[in-house]
Each structure stands twice: as C-alpha cells, then as structure tokens.
Amino acid sequence: MTSLNRHIFAKLIASLSLLSALSPLSFADSHHWTIEPRKLPPPAAASAQLRQSIASTAAPDVAMRLLPFKDSAAFDWNSLIAQRSATDDETAERLVSALNVTVSQQMIEGVSVYQLTPEQLDPQFNHRVFLYLHGGAYVFGGGLGGISEAAIIANTANIRVLSVDYRMPPGHPFPAAVDDVVAVYKHLLKSTPAGAIAIGGTSAGAGLALSSIHKFKAENLQLPAAVYTGTPWADLTKTSDSLYTNEGIDRVLVAYDGLLGAAALLYADDADLKDPLISPVYGDFSGFPPVYMITGTRDMLLSDTARVHRKLRIAGVAADLNIYEGMSHAGYAFNLASPESQQTYGEMRAFLRRYLQ
C-alpha cells in the first residue's frame, strides 16, 4: 500500500469512527440534542383551511401548559373535569343537532352507553355497529360530552354507533375502562356477530380500543372485523420520539409534561405504565383485525401511531396508515369542512364497507 493510499485509508477509518460515535444509539444512551430556537411557517403543502387556521393561531405556550401541574399533589382534577364537561356537553349537543343524529342512552351490563343513529343508514350497514370509545386522556369526555366524534362517524359513515361511557379516574382508575368495554362487547356478541362489529376512537379512545382487543384475545373472544385508531395514545410513558420533536408545535396537546403525564399516572394508579392493557404498543398484535390509522406531522402522538403501525405490519396485520401534512393531534375532528376531515371520515367509511361483514 502506497503512502498516499495509507493516508486515505486512515482518514476513512477515522471518518467511520466518528460516524459510529454520532450514531443514534450513542446519542440515545448518553446525549441529548440541544435545538436552537427556529421559526416554523404554516405548512405550505397542507390544505388552505389548515394553513389559515395555523397562521391565525399563536404558538403554543409550553410553560403555561405546565404551570397548573407544578404542585400535582394539590391539583383539583374534579374541578377541571367539571369545567371541561360543561363545554364538551354544549359542543356535543350542537353537533348532534347539526348532523341530524338521534341519540338515546341505555345501560348495558351496568355500563352507560349512548346509541347514535344517523338520519339514513347505509343499506350495507344494516345490523352492523360501530363500538365507539371517546378520547380525553382517560380523564375527560364522560357523559354526553364524549359523543361528538361518535356523531360524526354515524353521520358520515351512515352506521349505528354505540358510544361507551366508560368509567374514569379519579374515582375509577385502570382497569375500570377496559373492564367496561369488555362487558359491553360481550353483551353485543350475544346479538351481533363479531364480523359485523367495528371498534375504535381517537386519542385515548384509540389506545383503549387497542388495549381492549388485547383483552379480547386474552379471553378468547371473537374479534371485531375492523378497528379505527385516530392518533392513538398507545404508550403512556414519555418514550415516543414525537413527544419531544413536536412539543410546543402540536397545537392541541402542546406538551407531555403537565396534563398528559399527570393523567397517565392518575389513570394507571399503581399499575405499570408499560402494561399492554394501559400502553397497548407493548402488546402482541398477532391476529389483530385490519386497522385504519390517522395522524399528522405536527401530532405529538405521531410516533405512537407509527410504532403501532410497525408492530401491526410485523405481525402481518393489514394496517392503513394516513399521515396529514401539518396537522396537530386529532385536527381532523375539529373542522369538518376541511379536506383533512372529509378525507379522514370518507376513507373510514370505505374502510368499514371493505371489512364489515
């Protein structure tokens, strides 16, 4: 080897050593990146409605989001839940009226359930049902206020929806929510074939749907035909990459520390946050039904969604992953006139038509 070649080879080895030192694993083990402040323009490739909405909104204030939870032991959850419920109830009532959806409440196996019936059923969905699980960080969304997206699904898919008003903390931490879903599902199976049932929801509701299927499998129940997971909260620990990369960018969740982190601990009580019935991403996804998945590039739960999708594909499960440019957490559920919303629910209807038997 010539002197020149030895010099080039030595430089190559040095470069490879540097790359190894800078590998993601090395950073994850011993380093954090410090990101300089930067300007974030409205996403040019998003819909005009979404760009305008982002442009007219102030940047999320992470510090203000964390402030109420600095003394978590003294935090008044019941007061916050009551305030949120009043607003959610009004929103749900307006939406149900605007969408011409009929709502009735009933008790199934001791669990409060709302039945939502659209003005016109899709003939293909006669005797089919969507079992809906509301979001709200496992703390909010109880009662009538939790049926808003259920009404949207009933209206856009023209399908009968049963929205489970599952028990939540502070009074009823894990496993109450999973137990309630299992009880309602078992009752439903007495009159409806599993192939005629879809299950799903958004955020915590999507995570609960995945956890419930883990539980259905453990109890050897027949599984639903289709699953909808809108930006699922699938890992309640602060592990997923987008919890860091989209902090202060997601206009809805804003930050994990504060409300989300406190809600995770409140829900889990003394249980392990990595229990698959709490954080379903840690479970076994073999044998799962087909899953329709939604997230956005500014969603703090983008990584949760991506991680579940990867687990599903590794298990050989059909999984339809849809990522919307510039969209924050569950943005599709807030502006029904936007292309993001219309595509989300329009494609959901096609998904249900494909898999419900």
C-alpha angles and dihedrals in degrees: 000000000000123000090252092051091048089052092050091046092051091051090049092052090048091050092050090049090053091050090050091051090051095048118132090247091056092050092046091052101046114001143057122205117236109216118204119231110272140179117252116202123203108276106268093205096052123095119284090247093054093045091051092047092052093044091054094049127083117238112271114266108227094184093055091048091055097044100083091053100051089103097038094169091063096041114128104224095171092057093049092046091051092050092048093046093057091055094042092051092054092048092050094049092051092047095048090052094047093049095045093235120157115223130197131169126221140163118244117186088337093309123118111239131179118212115208119193122187122226089252127022121218104246088228089058097054106131090009123117139195113216103210127200116194126226129229108127090282087288108068133048100061121150124003092340091071097063101073097102090038087060091049091052093047090051100042098038095035091226135132111256130201110199113200114219091204122189118264141185150301084054098024116031126173130347094029095083094050091045091053093050091049091049093051093044093051090050091049091052089062090070105017128055114239088239089064094054130087123186133195153100144180131287109333088008090057091048090048090052090055092045090049092054089052086054093045088054092049090053092046093241122158107261127237118260097240141015130208117201114180107191093325121216090224100156117042092188121088093254110108117100096230091059083073104031095048098039108127090012100072103084093204109041096023096178142006095221108078119024100010096046092044092048091051092055092043091052097045093046104182096341125110110268088220093059103123089230087061101031103024095188087080093059135092111270098188112129095017119151119248112291131212110205134192133188141138137230091249095044115118087214093054090108093047088055093046093048092051090047091053092049090050094049092047087054090051095248121148106248124177107203118193120185118187121209114249096354120143125210112320092342090153090069096056105057110037092182093060121101089237091059096042092050093045095054096033091055090043089059090052089048091052092047089052097051110024109095 
